[in-house]
Amino acid sequence: MIQRIAKNADIKFCVSDDAKIQDKFIIRFYTVDKTKAIVRTADNVIVENGKRYIKLNWTTLKYLENGILNYEVNNLDSDADYNDGVYNSTFTRTTYYYLYTDSNSIDTVEEIEQKVDQIILDLNNEKNDREDGDSELTLKINDLSDRLNEEIARAKASEKANSDKIDNEANNRESADNAITASLNTETSERKKADSTLTATTTNLDTRLKNLENQEILDFGTY
């Protein structure tokens, strides 16, 4: 039910009726222009019968323009994870108060209800637009995530291919080194055998030569 607030009327806003408002907060009351807002904080709260209230006097309300009274809340939660030690969360609401700060322009109940309906419609449209925007953003994020995963998969495949190529080259080089080593070992062994054979042959020739020299001496002595 819309409640009219006209000249010299005050508002006793019940903070406790909005469960989303926390212990520490900044609240701005406005009608059609956010730049012209009444700002209050948790320090302005009074407690009556266990409920929290903020009083808005006509002396302040009269500076707002005609229209539905809205409010924007900025909750201030202590959180050491943030640089300033505060986590901020903001939301807006529409009240059922309609301000008549201009006494020459008082709308009928039907006109007020139409304006309220329009405000609710605008808020719903804005909500739907934001949800559509969130859905589009989610799709883009998912697309980027898929592309990133594909790039990571390609990079891993390329890295594995390079690793396999390096391993194959290392194996080929090792095989070639082993073949060279085996060839050198064979050549060394053959050379050792040749040296042994040459040494044996040389020794044999020396022995035969000495035998021949001794035989000639002996033969010379028989004449």
C-alpha positions as CSV (number, residue, x, y, z in Angstrom):
1,M,0.0,0.0,0.0
2,I,1.4,3.4,-1.1
3,Q,1.8,5.8,1.8
4,R,1.8,9.5,0.9
5,I,4.4,11.7,2.5
6,A,3.5,15.4,2.1
7,K,4.3,18.7,3.9
8,N,5.5,18.4,7.5
9,A,5.3,14.6,7.5
10,D,8.2,12.5,8.7
11,I,9.3,9.0,7.9
12,K,10.4,6.4,10.4
13,F,12.2,3.9,8.2
14,C,12.5,0.4,9.7
15,V,16.0,-0.9,9.0
16,S,15.2,-4.3,10.5
17,D,12.5,-4.9,7.8
18,D,15.3,-5.4,5.3
19,A,17.3,-8.4,6.4
20,K,20.0,-7.7,3.8
21,I,21.1,-4.5,5.7
22,Q,23.9,-5.5,8.0
23,D,25.3,-4.0,11.2
24,K,27.6,-1.4,9.4
25,F,26.3,0.4,6.4
26,I,25.8,3.6,4.5
27,I,22.2,4.2,3.1
28,R,21.1,6.8,0.6
29,F,17.5,7.8,0.3
30,Y,16.4,9.4,-3.0
31,T,13.5,9.7,-5.4
32,V,14.2,10.5,-9.1
33,D,17.8,11.8,-8.7
34,K,20.5,9.8,-7.0
35,T,22.7,12.9,-6.8
36,K,20.1,14.5,-4.5
37,A,20.1,11.9,-1.7
38,I,19.7,11.9,2.1
39,V,22.7,10.0,3.4
40,R,22.6,8.1,6.7
41,T,24.8,5.5,8.4
42,A,24.5,2.9,11.1
43,D,25.4,5.6,13.6
44,N,22.0,7.2,12.9
45,V,20.1,4.1,13.9
46,I,17.8,4.2,16.9
47,V,16.5,1.0,18.5
48,E,12.9,0.7,19.6
49,N,11.3,-2.5,20.8
50,G,14.2,-4.5,19.5
51,K,14.0,-3.1,16.0
52,R,16.3,-0.6,14.3
53,Y,15.0,2.6,12.8
54,I,16.2,5.7,10.9
55,K,14.2,8.9,11.2
56,L,13.8,11.1,8.2
57,N,12.5,14.5,9.1
58,W,10.4,16.7,6.7
59,T,13.0,19.4,7.1
60,T,15.3,17.1,5.1
61,L,12.8,15.2,2.9
62,K,11.4,18.5,1.5
63,Y,14.6,18.9,-0.6
64,L,13.9,15.8,-2.6
65,E,11.8,15.8,-5.7
66,N,8.3,14.3,-6.0
67,G,8.3,10.6,-6.4
68,I,8.7,7.1,-4.9
69,L,11.3,7.0,-2.2
70,N,14.1,4.6,-3.0
71,Y,17.2,3.7,-1.1
72,E,20.7,2.3,-1.9
73,V,22.6,0.4,0.8
74,N,26.3,-0.1,0.9
75,N,27.1,-2.7,3.5
76,L,30.5,-2.4,5.2
77,D,31.8,-5.8,6.4
78,S,35.1,-6.1,8.2
79,D,37.4,-8.3,6.1
80,A,41.2,-8.4,6.6
81,D,41.7,-9.8,3.1
82,Y,41.0,-6.3,1.6
83,N,43.5,-3.4,1.6
84,D,41.1,-1.2,3.5
85,G,39.9,-4.0,5.7
86,V,36.3,-3.6,4.4
87,Y,34.3,-5.7,2.0
88,N,31.6,-3.6,0.3
89,S,28.3,-4.9,-1.1
90,T,25.7,-2.6,-2.6
91,F,22.0,-3.1,-3.4
92,T,19.0,-0.9,-4.0
93,R,15.3,-1.1,-3.0
94,T,12.0,0.7,-3.6
95,T,9.9,1.7,-0.6
96,Y,6.1,2.3,-0.5
97,Y,6.5,5.9,0.4
98,Y,5.6,8.6,-2.2
99,L,6.9,12.0,-1.5
100,Y,5.0,15.2,-2.3
101,T,7.6,17.9,-1.8
102,D,5.8,20.1,-4.2
103,S,2.3,20.8,-2.6
104,N,1.0,22.1,-6.0
105,S,1.5,18.7,-7.6
106,I,-0.3,15.9,-5.8
107,D,-1.0,12.8,-7.9
108,T,-4.0,10.6,-7.4
109,V,-3.7,7.1,-5.9
110,E,-4.1,5.6,-9.4
111,E,-1.3,7.8,-10.8
112,I,0.9,6.8,-8.0
113,E,0.2,3.1,-8.5
114,Q,0.9,3.5,-12.2
115,K,4.2,5.1,-11.4
116,V,5.0,2.3,-9.0
117,D,4.1,-0.3,-11.5
118,Q,6.3,1.4,-14.1
119,I,9.2,1.6,-11.6
120,I,8.8,-2.2,-10.8
121,L,8.6,-2.9,-14.6
122,D,11.8,-0.9,-15.1
123,L,13.6,-2.7,-12.3
124,N,12.5,-6.1,-13.7
125,N,13.7,-5.1,-17.2
126,E,17.0,-3.9,-15.7
127,K,17.3,-7.2,-13.8
128,N,16.6,-9.2,-17.0
129,D,19.1,-7.2,-19.0
130,R,21.7,-7.8,-16.3
131,E,20.9,-11.6,-16.3
132,D,21.1,-11.6,-20.1
133,G,24.4,-9.8,-19.9
134,D,25.6,-12.2,-17.3
135,S,24.6,-15.1,-19.5
136,E,26.5,-13.6,-22.5
137,L,29.5,-13.0,-20.3
138,T,29.4,-16.6,-19.1
139,L,29.3,-17.8,-22.7
140,K,32.3,-15.6,-23.5
141,I,34.2,-16.9,-20.5
142,N,33.4,-20.5,-21.4
143,D,34.5,-19.9,-25.0
144,L,37.7,-18.3,-23.8
145,S,38.2,-21.2,-21.4
146,D,37.7,-23.7,-24.2
147,R,40.1,-21.9,-26.5
148,L,42.7,-21.7,-23.7
149,N,42.4,-25.4,-23.0
150,E,42.8,-26.1,-26.8
151,E,46.0,-23.9,-26.8
152,I,47.3,-25.7,-23.7
153,A,46.6,-29.1,-25.4
154,R,48.3,-28.0,-28.6
155,A,51.3,-26.6,-26.6
156,K,51.5,-29.9,-24.7
157,A,51.3,-31.9,-27.9
158,S,54.0,-29.8,-29.5
159,E,56.2,-30.1,-26.4
160,K,55.8,-33.9,-26.4
161,A,56.6,-34.0,-30.1
162,N,59.7,-32.0,-29.5
163,S,60.6,-34.1,-26.5
164,D,60.1,-37.3,-28.6
165,K,62.3,-35.8,-31.4
166,I,65.0,-34.9,-28.9
167,D,64.8,-38.4,-27.4
168,N,65.0,-40.1,-30.8
169,E,68.0,-37.9,-31.8
170,A,69.7,-38.7,-28.5
171,N,69.0,-42.5,-29.0
172,N,70.4,-42.2,-32.6
173,R,73.4,-40.4,-31.4
174,E,73.9,-43.0,-28.6
175,S,73.6,-45.8,-31.1
176,A,76.1,-44.1,-33.4
177,D,78.5,-43.6,-30.5
178,N,78.1,-47.2,-29.6
179,A,78.8,-48.3,-33.2
180,I,81.9,-46.1,-33.4
181,T,83.1,-47.4,-30.0
182,A,82.6,-51.0,-31.1
183,S,84.4,-50.3,-34.4
184,L,87.3,-48.7,-32.5
185,N,87.4,-51.7,-30.1
186,T,87.5,-54.1,-33.0
187,E,90.2,-52.2,-34.8
188,T,92.2,-51.9,-31.6
189,S,91.8,-55.7,-31.0
190,E,92.8,-56.4,-34.6
191,R,95.8,-54.1,-34.3
192,K,96.9,-55.9,-31.1
193,K,96.6,-59.2,-32.9
194,A,98.6,-57.9,-35.8
195,D,101.2,-56.5,-33.4
196,S,101.4,-59.8,-31.6
197,T,101.8,-61.7,-34.9
198,L,104.4,-59.2,-36.1
199,T,106.3,-59.6,-32.8
200,A,106.2,-63.4,-33.0
201,T,107.3,-63.4,-36.7
202,T,110.2,-61.0,-35.8
203,T,111.2,-63.2,-32.9
204,N,111.1,-66.2,-35.1
205,L,113.2,-64.6,-37.8
206,D,115.7,-63.4,-35.2
207,T,116.0,-67.0,-33.9
208,R,116.4,-68.5,-37.3
209,L,119.0,-65.8,-38.2
210,K,121.0,-66.6,-35.1
211,N,120.8,-70.3,-35.9
212,L,122.1,-69.7,-39.4
213,E,125.0,-67.5,-38.0
214,N,125.9,-70.2,-35.5
215,Q,125.8,-72.9,-38.2
216,E,128.1,-71.0,-40.5
217,I,130.6,-70.6,-37.7
218,L,130.5,-74.3,-37.0
219,D,130.8,-75.3,-40.6
220,F,133.8,-73.0,-41.0
221,G,135.6,-74.8,-38.2
222,T,135.5,-78.2,-39.9
223,Y,137.8,-77.3,-42.8
